[in-house]
């Protein structure tokens, strides 16, 4: 899975621990959930941080849902669940890693 480098244009808001947006651990950095997508700081600007491709999470027996205990992040047209340092999204009969 790779991450696309797509600068988020005209983003005056500086994300950080007290900005009010959900922090999402993502590999070697932190994304911030904002208006249904994820931002990451990169070289003095903010990038959209989206996975490229489809990566199924194997052997994921836990069923995420309203009362599963994991934080949720609005992501486009669905909800991701923060779990073990990454995001899970339901896809057909399995969970994807985002």
N, CA, C and O atoms as a GROMACS GRO file, in nm:
protein
  392
    1UNK      N    1   0.085  -0.116   0.000
    1UNK     CA    2   0.000   0.000   0.000
    1UNK      C    3   0.090   0.123   0.000
    1UNK      O    4   0.183   0.131   0.080
    2UNK      N    5   0.063   0.216  -0.087
    2UNK     CA    6   0.139   0.340  -0.093
    2UNK      C    7   0.046   0.456  -0.063
    2UNK      O    8  -0.077   0.442  -0.061
    3UNK      N    9   0.106   0.570  -0.039
    3UNK     CA   10   0.028   0.689  -0.012
    3UNK      C   11   0.053   0.789  -0.123
    3UNK      O   12   0.168   0.815  -0.159
    4UNK      N   13  -0.053   0.844  -0.176
    4UNK     CA   14  -0.042   0.943  -0.282
    4UNK      C   15   0.002   1.076  -0.225
    4UNK      O   16  -0.034   1.111  -0.113
    5UNK      N   17   0.080   1.152  -0.303
    5UNK     CA   18   0.118   1.286  -0.263
    5UNK      C   19   0.031   1.384  -0.339
    5UNK      O   20   0.054   1.414  -0.455
    6UNK      N   21  -0.070   1.432  -0.269
    6UNK     CA   22  -0.164   1.526  -0.329
    6UNK      C   23  -0.181   1.641  -0.231
    6UNK      O   24  -0.242   1.624  -0.126
    7UNK      N   25  -0.126   1.757  -0.266
    7UNK     CA   26  -0.134   1.870  -0.176
    7UNK      C   27  -0.278   1.918  -0.161
    7UNK      O   28  -0.352   1.928  -0.259
    8UNK      N   29  -0.316   1.946  -0.036
    8UNK     CA   30  -0.448   2.002  -0.008
    8UNK      C   31  -0.435   2.153  -0.022
    8UNK      O   32  -0.377   2.218   0.064
    9UNK      N   33  -0.488   2.207  -0.128
    9UNK     CA   34  -0.476   2.350  -0.158
    9UNK      C   35  -0.556   2.435  -0.062
    9UNK      O   36  -0.660   2.393  -0.011
   10UNK      N   37  -0.506   2.555  -0.036
   10UNK     CA   38  -0.576   2.656   0.045
   10UNK      C   39  -0.623   2.598   0.178
   10UNK      O   40  -0.742   2.602   0.210
   11UNK      N   41  -0.530   2.545   0.254
   11UNK     CA   42  -0.563   2.488   0.384
   11UNK      C   43  -0.497   2.571   0.493
   11UNK      O   44  -0.386   2.540   0.536
   12UNK      N   45  -0.564   2.678   0.538
   12UNK     CA   46  -0.503   2.768   0.635
   12UNK      C   47  -0.498   2.712   0.778
   12UNK      O   48  -0.422   2.762   0.860
   13UNK      N   49  -0.578   2.611   0.807
   13UNK     CA   50  -0.584   2.554   0.942
   13UNK      C   51  -0.458   2.472   0.970
   13UNK      O   52  -0.420   2.386   0.889
   14UNK      N   53  -0.394   2.497   1.083
   14UNK     CA   54  -0.277   2.417   1.124
   14UNK      C   55  -0.324   2.310   1.221
   14UNK      O   56  -0.370   2.341   1.331
   15UNK      N   57  -0.313   2.185   1.181
   15UNK     CA   58  -0.352   2.074   1.268
   15UNK      C   59  -0.247   2.054   1.376
   15UNK      O   60  -0.130   2.088   1.360
   16UNK      N   61  -0.291   1.998   1.485
   16UNK     CA   62  -0.203   1.966   1.596
   16UNK      C   63  -0.283   1.902   1.708
   16UNK      O   64  -0.404   1.883   1.694
   17UNK      N   65  -0.217   1.868   1.818
   17UNK     CA   66  -0.283   1.795   1.927
   17UNK      C   67  -0.406   1.865   1.984
   17UNK      O   68  -0.494   1.798   2.040
   18UNK      N   69  -0.414   1.997   1.972
   18UNK     CA   70  -0.527   2.069   2.030
   18UNK      C   71  -0.618   2.133   1.926
   18UNK      O   72  -0.692   2.226   1.959
   19UNK      N   73  -0.614   2.088   1.801
   19UNK     CA   74  -0.691   2.154   1.695
   19UNK      C   75  -0.837   2.111   1.692
   19UNK      O   76  -0.919   2.176   1.626
   20UNK      N   77  -0.872   2.002   1.762
   20UNK     CA   78  -1.010   1.958   1.765
   20UNK      C   79  -1.044   1.850   1.666
   20UNK      O   80  -1.156   1.800   1.667
   21UNK      N   81  -0.951   1.813   1.577
   21UNK     CA   82  -0.975   1.706   1.481
   21UNK      C   83  -0.914   1.576   1.532
   21UNK      O   84  -0.813   1.578   1.603
   22UNK      N   85  -0.974   1.466   1.496
   22UNK     CA   86  -0.928   1.334   1.541
   22UNK      C   87  -0.792   1.304   1.483
   22UNK      O   88  -0.770   1.315   1.362
   23UNK      N   89  -0.699   1.264   1.571
   23UNK     CA   90  -0.567   1.220   1.528
   23UNK      C   91  -0.576   1.073   1.489
   23UNK      O   92  -0.636   0.992   1.560
   24UNK      N   93  -0.515   1.039   1.376
   24UNK     CA   94  -0.517   0.902   1.326
   24UNK      C   95  -0.373   0.858   1.302
   24UNK      O   96  -0.310   0.904   1.206
   25UNK      N   97  -0.319   0.768   1.386
   25UNK     CA   98  -0.184   0.717   1.360
   25UNK      C   99  -0.182   0.647   1.225
   25UNK      O  100  -0.272   0.570   1.192
   26UNK      N  101  -0.078   0.675   1.146
   26UNK     CA  102  -0.068   0.618   1.013
   26UNK      C  103   0.079   0.597   0.979
   26UNK      O  104   0.147   0.689   0.933
   27UNK      N  105   0.128   0.477   1.003
   27UNK     CA  106   0.268   0.447   0.975
   27UNK      C  107   0.360   0.533   1.059
   27UNK      O  108   0.357   0.527   1.182
   28UNK      N  109   0.442   0.615   0.992
   28UNK     CA  110   0.542   0.697   1.061
   28UNK      C  111   0.496   0.840   1.087
   28UNK      O  112   0.577   0.925   1.121
   29UNK      N  113   0.366   0.867   1.072
   29UNK     CA  114   0.315   1.002   1.093
   29UNK      C  115   0.174   0.998   1.151
   29UNK      O  116   0.118   0.891   1.175
   30UNK      N  117   0.117   1.115   1.173
   30UNK     CA  118  -0.019   1.128   1.223
   30UNK      C  119  -0.102   1.201   1.119
   30UNK      O  120  -0.062   1.307   1.072
   31UNK      N  121  -0.217   1.145   1.084
   31UNK     CA  122  -0.313   1.213   0.998
   31UNK      C  123  -0.416   1.281   1.088
   31UNK      O  124  -0.434   1.244   1.204
   32UNK      N  125  -0.483   1.381   1.032
   32UNK     CA  126  -0.592   1.448   1.102
   32UNK      C  127  -0.718   1.436   1.017
   32UNK      O  128  -0.718   1.473   0.900
   33UNK      N  129  -0.825   1.384   1.078
   33UNK     CA  130  -0.953   1.370   1.009
   33UNK      C  131  -1.019   1.507   1.003
   33UNK      O  132  -1.040   1.572   1.106
   34UNK      N  133  -1.053   1.551   0.881
   34UNK     CA  134  -1.106   1.686   0.862
   34UNK      C  135  -1.199   1.685   0.742
   34UNK      O  136  -1.156   1.659   0.629
   35UNK      N  137  -1.326   1.714   0.765
   35UNK     CA  138  -1.426   1.723   0.658
   35UNK      C  139  -1.433   1.596   0.573
   35UNK      O  140  -1.448   1.604   0.451
   36UNK      N  141  -1.423   1.480   0.636
   36UNK     CA  142  -1.440   1.354   0.566
   36UNK      C  143  -1.318   1.302   0.493
   36UNK      O  144  -1.327   1.205   0.419
   37UNK      N  145  -1.202   1.367   0.514
   37UNK     CA  146  -1.080   1.314   0.457
   37UNK      C  147  -0.965   1.334   0.554
   37UNK      O  148  -0.985   1.392   0.661
   38UNK      N  149  -0.847   1.289   0.519
   38UNK     CA  150  -0.734   1.290   0.610
   38UNK      C  151  -0.624   1.380   0.557
   38UNK      O  152  -0.592   1.378   0.438
   39UNK      N  153  -0.566   1.458   0.648
   39UNK     CA  154  -0.457   1.547   0.614
   39UNK      C  155  -0.332   1.506   0.690
   39UNK      O  156  -0.341   1.459   0.803
   40UNK      N  157  -0.217   1.524   0.628
   40UNK     CA  158  -0.090   1.504   0.696
   40UNK      C  159   0.002   1.619   0.659
   40UNK      O  160  -0.004   1.670   0.547
   41UNK      N  161   0.085   1.659   0.753
   41UNK     CA  162   0.181   1.766   0.726
   41UNK      C  163   0.296   1.711   0.642
   41UNK      O  164   0.344   1.600   0.666
   42UNK      N  165   0.339   1.791   0.544
   42UNK     CA  166   0.448   1.748   0.457
   42UNK      C  167   0.519   1.871   0.401
   42UNK      O  168   0.460   1.946   0.323
   43UNK      N  169   0.642   1.891   0.439
   43UNK     CA  170   0.728   1.995   0.382
   43UNK      C  171   0.662   2.133   0.382
   43UNK      O  172   0.669   2.206   0.283
   44UNK      N  173   0.600   2.169   0.494
   44UNK     CA  174   0.543   2.302   0.508
   44UNK      C  175   0.403   2.320   0.450
   44UNK      O  176   0.353   2.432   0.446
   45UNK      N  177   0.339   2.212   0.406
   45UNK     CA  178   0.201   2.221   0.358
   45UNK      C  179   0.127   2.096   0.405
   45UNK      O  180   0.185   2.009   0.470
   46UNK      N  181   0.000   2.087   0.372
   46UNK     CA  182  -0.083   1.973   0.412
   46UNK      C  183  -0.118   1.891   0.289
   46UNK      O  184  -0.160   1.945   0.187
   47UNK      N  185  -0.100   1.760   0.299
   47UNK     CA  186  -0.134   1.667   0.192
   47UNK      C  187  -0.260   1.589   0.229
   47UNK      O  188  -0.289   1.567   0.346
   48UNK      N  189  -0.334   1.549   0.125
   48UNK     CA  190  -0.436   1.448   0.143
   48UNK      C  191  -0.361   1.317   0.166
   48UNK      O  192  -0.265   1.288   0.094
   49UNK      N  193  -0.403   1.240   0.263
   49UNK     CA  194  -0.331   1.116   0.292
   49UNK      C  195  -0.427   0.999   0.273
   49UNK      O  196  -0.501   0.962   0.364
   50UNK      N  197  -0.424   0.945   0.156
   50UNK     CA  198  -0.515   0.836   0.121
   50UNK      C  199  -0.437   0.717   0.067
   50UNK      O  200  -0.339   0.732  -0.006
   51UNK      N  201  -0.481   0.601   0.104
   51UNK     CA  202  -0.418   0.478   0.054
   51UNK      C  203  -0.445   0.462  -0.094
   51UNK      O  204  -0.550   0.503  -0.144
   52UNK      N  205  -0.351   0.403  -0.162
   52UNK     CA  206  -0.363   0.374  -0.303
   52UNK      C  207  -0.386   0.225  -0.320
   52UNK      O  208  -0.294   0.145  -0.298
   53UNK      N  209  -0.505   0.187  -0.357
   53UNK     CA  210  -0.533   0.046  -0.377
   53UNK      C  211  -0.621  -0.012  -0.268
   53UNK      O  212  -0.667   0.059  -0.179
   54UNK      N  213  -0.643  -0.141  -0.278
   54UNK     CA  214  -0.733  -0.213  -0.189
   54UNK      C  215  -0.651  -0.314  -0.110
   54UNK      O  216  -0.590  -0.403  -0.169
   55UNK      N  217  -0.649  -0.300   0.023
   55UNK     CA  218  -0.573  -0.392   0.106
   55UNK      C  219  -0.665  -0.452   0.211
   55UNK      O  220  -0.704  -0.386   0.306
   56UNK      N  221  -0.698  -0.578   0.192
   56UNK     CA  222  -0.783  -0.647   0.289
   56UNK      C  223  -0.704  -0.675   0.416
   56UNK      O  224  -0.585  -0.706   0.411
   57UNK      N  225  -0.771  -0.664   0.530
   57UNK     CA  226  -0.711  -0.697   0.659
   57UNK      C  227  -0.741  -0.843   0.688
   57UNK      O  228  -0.856  -0.876   0.719
   58UNK      N  229  -0.643  -0.929   0.679
   58UNK     CA  230  -0.669  -1.073   0.698
   58UNK      C  231  -0.695  -1.107   0.844
   58UNK      O  232  -0.646  -1.040   0.935
   59UNK      N  233  -0.772  -1.211   0.865
   59UNK     CA  234  -0.798  -1.265   0.998
   59UNK      C  235  -0.851  -1.160   1.096
   59UNK      O  236  -0.806  -1.153   1.210
   60UNK      N  237  -0.944  -1.079   1.051
   60UNK     CA  238  -1.001  -0.976   1.137
   60UNK      C  239  -1.139  -1.023   1.182
   60UNK      O  240  -1.239  -1.003   1.113
   61UNK      N  241  -1.142  -1.087   1.299
   61UNK     CA  242  -1.266  -1.146   1.348
   61UNK      C  243  -1.357  -1.044   1.416
   61UNK      O  244  -1.478  -1.064   1.423
   62UNK      N  245  -1.300  -0.937   1.467
   62UNK     CA  246  -1.377  -0.835   1.539
   62UNK      C  247  -1.472  -0.763   1.445
   62UNK      O  248  -1.433  -0.723   1.335
   63UNK      N  249  -1.597  -0.747   1.486
   63UNK     CA  250  -1.696  -0.674   1.406
   63UNK      C  251  -1.709  -0.534   1.461
   63UNK      O  252  -1.758  -0.515   1.572
   64UNK      N  253  -1.665  -0.436   1.385
   64UNK     CA  254  -1.679  -0.297   1.427
   64UNK      C  255  -1.824  -0.254   1.414
   64UNK      O  256  -1.900  -0.307   1.333
   65UNK      N  257  -1.860  -0.157   1.496
   65UNK     CA  258  -1.996  -0.104   1.492
   65UNK      C  259  -2.013   0.002   1.598
   65UNK      O  260  -1.916   0.043   1.663
   66UNK      N  261  -2.134   0.046   1.615
   66UNK     CA  262  -2.166   0.159   1.702
   66UNK      C  263  -2.110   0.146   1.843
   66UNK      O  264  -2.066   0.246   1.901
   67UNK      N  265  -2.111   0.027   1.900
   67UNK     CA  266  -2.067   0.008   2.039
   67UNK      C  267  -1.944  -0.080   2.052
   67UNK      O  268  -1.928  -0.148   2.154
   68UNK      N  269  -1.857  -0.081   1.952
   68UNK     CA  270  -1.742  -0.172   1.956
   68UNK      C  271  -1.627  -0.119   2.041
   68UNK      O  272  -1.536  -0.194   2.075
   69UNK      N  273  -1.630   0.010   2.077
   69UNK     CA  274  -1.526   0.066   2.161
   69UNK      C  275  -1.412   0.132   2.088
   69UNK      O  276  -1.322   0.189   2.151
   70UNK      N  277  -1.412   0.128   1.955
   70UNK     CA  278  -1.306   0.194   1.878
   70UNK      C  279  -1.354   0.330   1.828
   70UNK      O  280  -1.472   0.347   1.794
   71UNK      N  281  -1.262   0.424   1.823
   71UNK     CA  282  -1.295   0.558   1.773
   71UNK      C  283  -1.331   0.549   1.625
   71UNK      O  284  -1.278   0.466   1.552
   72UNK      N  285  -1.423   0.636   1.583
   72UNK     CA  286  -1.466   0.639   1.444
   72UNK      C  287  -1.417   0.766   1.376
   72UNK      O  288  -1.400   0.870   1.440
   73UNK      N  289  -1.395   0.756   1.246
   73UNK     CA  290  -1.352   0.869   1.165
   73UNK      C  291  -1.435   0.868   1.037
   73UNK      O  292  -1.435   0.770   0.963
   74UNK      N  293  -1.506   0.977   1.012
   74UNK     CA  294  -1.578   0.991   0.886
   74UNK      C  295  -1.476   0.998   0.773
   74UNK      O  296  -1.382   1.077   0.779
   75UNK      N  297  -1.494   0.914   0.671
   75UNK     CA  298  -1.399   0.906   0.561
   75UNK      C  299  -1.477   0.895   0.430
   75UNK      O  300  -1.517   0.786   0.388
   76UNK      N  301  -1.498   1.009   0.368
   76UNK     CA  302  -1.576   1.010   0.244
   76UNK      C  303  -1.718   0.967   0.270
   76UNK      O  304  -1.790   1.031   0.347
   77UNK      N  305  -1.760   0.856   0.207
   77UNK     CA  306  -1.898   0.810   0.219
   77UNK      C  307  -1.917   0.697   0.319
   77UNK      O  308  -2.021   0.630   0.319
   78UNK      N  309  -1.817   0.674   0.405
   78UNK     CA  310  -1.826   0.566   0.503
   78UNK      C  311  -1.755   0.606   0.632
   78UNK      O  312  -1.700   0.715   0.644
   79UNK      N  313  -1.757   0.516   0.728
   79UNK     CA  314  -1.690   0.536   0.856
   79UNK      C  315  -1.576   0.438   0.868
   79UNK      O  316  -1.592   0.319   0.842
   80UNK      N  317  -1.459   0.489   0.909
   80UNK     CA  318  -1.346   0.404   0.942
   80UNK      C  319  -1.340   0.388   1.093
   80UNK      O  320  -1.386   0.475   1.168
   81UNK      N  321  -1.285   0.277   1.138
   81UNK     CA  322  -1.266   0.251   1.280
   81UNK      C  323  -1.118   0.245   1.309
   81UNK      O  324  -1.044   0.173   1.241
   82UNK      N  325  -1.072   0.322   1.409
   82UNK     CA  326  -0.932   0.321   1.449
   82UNK      C  327  -0.907   0.199   1.535
   82UNK      O  328  -0.972   0.180   1.637
   83UNK      N  329  -0.811   0.117   1.491
   83UNK     CA  330  -0.788  -0.010   1.557
   83UNK      C  331  -0.642  -0.049   1.540
   83UNK      O  332  -0.593  -0.064   1.428
   84UNK      N  333  -0.572  -0.065   1.651
   84UNK     CA  334  -0.433  -0.108   1.650
   84UNK      C  335  -0.345  -0.020   1.562
   84UNK      O  336  -0.259  -0.071   1.489
   85UNK      N  337  -0.365   0.111   1.566
   85UNK     CA  338  -0.279   0.204   1.494
   85UNK      C  339  -0.309   0.220   1.346
   85UNK      O  340  -0.229   0.278   1.273
   86UNK      N  341  -0.422   0.169   1.301
   86UNK     CA  342  -0.461   0.188   1.162
   86UNK      C  343  -0.612   0.195   1.153
   86UNK      O  344  -0.682   0.179   1.253
   87UNK      N  345  -0.662   0.219   1.033
   87UNK     CA  346  -0.805   0.235   1.012
   87UNK      C  347  -0.862   0.114   0.942
   87UNK      O  348  -0.801   0.060   0.849
   88UNK      N  349  -0.977   0.071   0.986
   88UNK     CA  350  -1.049  -0.038   0.921
   88UNK      C  351  -1.177   0.016   0.862
   88UNK      O  352  -1.245   0.098   0.923
   89UNK      N  353  -1.210  -0.030   0.744
   89UNK     CA  354  -1.336   0.004   0.680
   89UNK      C  355  -1.399  -0.124   0.627
   89UNK      O  356  -1.331  -0.209   0.570
   90UNK      N  357  -1.531  -0.138   0.647
   90UNK     CA  358  -1.599  -0.257   0.598
   90UNK      C  359  -1.608  -0.251   0.446
   90UNK      O  360  -1.641  -0.148   0.388
   91UNK      N  361  -1.577  -0.364   0.383
   91UNK     CA  362  -1.583  -0.374   0.239
   91UNK      C  363  -1.632  -0.514   0.204
   91UNK      O  364  -1.563  -0.613   0.229
   92UNK      N  365  -1.751  -0.522   0.145
   92UNK     CA  366  -1.814  -0.649   0.112
   92UNK      C  367  -1.816  -0.739   0.236
   92UNK      O  368  -1.878  -0.701   0.335
   93UNK      N  369  -1.752  -0.854   0.234
   93UNK     CA  370  -1.758  -0.946   0.348
   93UNK      C  371  -1.633  -0.946   0.433
   93UNK      O  372  -1.609  -1.041   0.508
   94UNK      N  373  -1.551  -0.839   0.424
   94UNK     CA  374  -1.428  -0.833   0.501
   94UNK      C  375  -1.399  -0.688   0.542
   94UNK      O  376  -1.476  -0.597   0.511
   95UNK      N  377  -1.288  -0.669   0.613
   95UNK     CA  378  -1.244  -0.535   0.655
   95UNK      C  379  -1.118  -0.499   0.580
   95UNK      O  380  -1.029  -0.583   0.562
   96UNK      N  381  -1.110  -0.375   0.535
   96UNK     CA  382  -0.990  -0.325   0.467
   96UNK      C  383  -0.904  -0.244   0.564
   96UNK      O  384  -0.955  -0.181   0.656
   97UNK      N  385  -0.775  -0.248   0.540
   97UNK     CA  386  -0.682  -0.157   0.606
   97UNK      C  387  -0.675  -0.032   0.521
   97UNK      O  388  -0.661  -0.038   0.399
   98UNK      N  389  -0.686   0.081   0.587
   98UNK     CA  390  -0.669   0.208   0.516
   98UNK      C  391  -0.542   0.274   0.562
   98UNK      O  392  -0.508   0.383   0.515
   0.00000   0.00000   0.00000
